[in-house]
Every structure is written in structure tokens, then in C-alpha cells.
Amino acid sequence: MTIAIETRGLTRVHGETRALDDVTLQIRENAITGLLGRNGAGKTTFMSLATAQDRPTSGEVRVFGERPFEHADVLERLCFIRDNQRYPDDYTLKHTLRAARTFYPNWDQALADELVSTFRIPAKTVVKKFSRGQFSALGIVLGLASRAPLTFFDEPYLGLDATARMHFYEVLLRDFQQHPRTIVLSTHLISEMDRLLERVVILERGRVVQDADVDELRGLAHQVSGRAAAAERYAEGRKVLSSHRVGALASLVIEGRVTEADRAAAAAADLDLGTVGLQDLVAAYGQGEPGEARPGTADHENELVREETRS
């Protein structure tokens, strides 16, 4: 297995905030990796450090075996599409694509033209006057058509309606299969994008709480629900990732795969056992201490979609 990104003890502190805290991980080459977690979990900070747009407070990051900061051979192999990408004030679509052709050695103009047409990006409007959706679509064009060996997408779908997002996923998967490369993307729309992901890194408060193949994460945790007292007895000695209680009823997400003994214990206590998908697993890790009131990923995701489609 070839490693595209490797970090050891990577830490970034802003004032009193530890945006990344002792992160050690490897991201393998020629795979699509999801960088998941709540807002403020450290996802953008990680990508900024890996692309040399920021420096760590301590620890190190290596990209293709080298420290990326001021390393031209590494930097020309990277493409980082931020959710707040900036362009010169007078840039139109033509100027942006022309600059990209110059900057990215593997640039594919045919793919760029296809995506511009698919997303209906205006040719004469200056980029700074684009809608949120048009701005995101332009970032998708640049990220995919760059064919950079290592491409980062930081929430690339903001403002896009469901149809446009589906176009993005389809073209990303098609082009990745034809031209394998390393893609790292952060997203809150986990239920939409989990079919694209091969591996997932879940960050919470600057720390890695999971780093595994998607198939390994499916079934990694389970949910138990029913009378609160019975659910709490079932959870004794287990790692509870999240807990919700309404009156005498409770629902707990518990780390660990369900065994036959678990099924028997749940049945005897009149408890229901359920599976936990990737979206709910991320929400559980992001809840914090059991019982702490935080929105679940599903509710956040639905609100995000409503907000973006109004843009």
C-alpha cells in the first residue's frame, strides 16, 4: 500500500483552541477518503496543513513522502478546493479556466467543458457575483478537471441542488475509475456520499476517533432502545457513544458489534437492537459526553440541504 499523506503527532493551536490535537494517521494513495466530523472538528485545518497553506504548531505532515511547505515538486501535484475559495475581483469563467490550465500539469479541458455545460456556469458573469451554487460548481470543475494526483474538496456541494450534487458524484466516480488518484473530501452529506468513499477518518475536537475502511465501520456500533433502566443495565461495561432519553424511554448508541449473547440479553430485557449507519455513527461520535444535547447528523444534514437550496 502506497501512502499519499502521513502525519505524526500533527497539532495546530490557535490561541487557546487546539484545532488539531496529536493527529497520527495515513491516507493511502489512489483512494477516495472521507474526512468527517462536526463543524470545528479540524477537517479544514488538516487539509490546510497537508497543502502547505498553514504550518503545524508541532508534529509533522508528509505528502508523497516529503514535507509540502515550499516544496514545489509536491505542491504542483496538489489541488485544494476550499468552500471559501478566492479569485481576483475581475475574473470570469474564461480567466479562471485559463489560469487552471497553466497551473495544473494534468489539466483536462474536455472534462472542464463537459462540467461547465452540465452545471450551466455563466461565462460572462464575474466570479465574485456568482451564486453560492455557481461558486461551488466552479470549484468542482477545477478540482475534477485538474486531475491532480492529490485533490482536496472541502464541502464542495454548498448551494447545489440535489440534481447538481448527483451530477458531481457521478462524474467524480466515473473520472476516478478512469484516472485513479487520491481524493480527500470533507462532507456533512454523509448519506449521499458514503457510496463514493473507500476509507473514512472521523475527527472530533481535533482528534481522530475513527480511521478505517467504510466496510469496517458498517456494523461497528449498534443501537439499543427501550425502557431507560433496562437500556442502562444493558450498557454497563460497554462504551456508550451517545444517549438520548425521553421520559422513561432511552436510546443508546454503543460501540461494538452485536453478538448472539447481546441479542439474547436484549430480548430478555424487552429491548430493541438496531444497526447504526455511517451517518449515525459520525453523529454519535460528535455528540460528546453521553446525554449531552447536540444535534444529530441527520437533522443537521437536512437543515443544511434546505439552507443551501434556498441560496
C-alpha positions, 0 to 999 in steps of 0.5 A: 500500500502506497501512502499519499499523506502521513502525519505524526503527532500533527497539532495546530493551536490557535490561541487557546483552541487546539484545532488539531490535537496529536493527529497520527494517521495515513491516507493511502494513495489512489483512494477516495477518503472521507474526512468527517466530523462536526463543524470545528472538528479540524477537517479544514485545518488538516487539509490546510496543513497537508497543502502547505497553506498553514504550518503545524504548531508541532508534529509533522505532515508528509505528502508523497513522502516529503514535507509540502511547505515550499516544496514545489515538486509536491505542491504542483501535484496538489489541488485544494478546493476550499468552500471559501475559495478566492479569485481576483475581483475581475475574473470570469469563467474564461480567466479562471479556466485559463489560469487552471490550465497553466497551473495544473500539469494534468489539466483536462479541458474536455472534462472542464467543458463537459462540467461547465455545460452540465452545471450551466456556469455563466461565462460572462458573469464575474466570479465574485457575483456568482451564486453560492451554487455557481461558486461551488460548481466552479470549484468542482470543475477545477478540482475534477478537471485538474486531475491532480494526483492529490485533490482536496474538496472541502464541502464542495456541494454548498448551494447545489441542488440535489440534481447538481450534487448527483451530477458531481458524484457521478462524474467524480466516480466515473473520472476516478475509475478512469484516472485513479488518484487520491481524493480527500473530501470533507462532507456533512452529506454523509448519506449521499456520499458514503457510496463514493468513499473507500476509507473514512477518518472521523475527527472530533475536537481535533482528534481522530476517533475513527480511521478505517475502511467504510466496510469496517465501520458498517456494523461497528456500533449498534443501537439499543432502545427501550425502557431507560433502566433496562437500556442502562443495565444493558450498557454497563461495561460497554462504551456508550457513544451517545444517549438520548432519553425521553421520559422513561424511554432511552436510546443508546448508541454503543460501540461494538458489534452485536453478538448472539449473547447481546441479542439474547440479553436484549430480548430478555430485557424487552429491548430493541437492537438496531444497526447504526449507519455511517451517518449515525455513527459520525453523529454519535461520535460528535455528540460528546459526553453521553446525554449531552444535547447536540444535534444529530447528523441527520437533522443537521444534514437536512437543515443544511440541504434546505439552507443551501437550496434556498441560496 
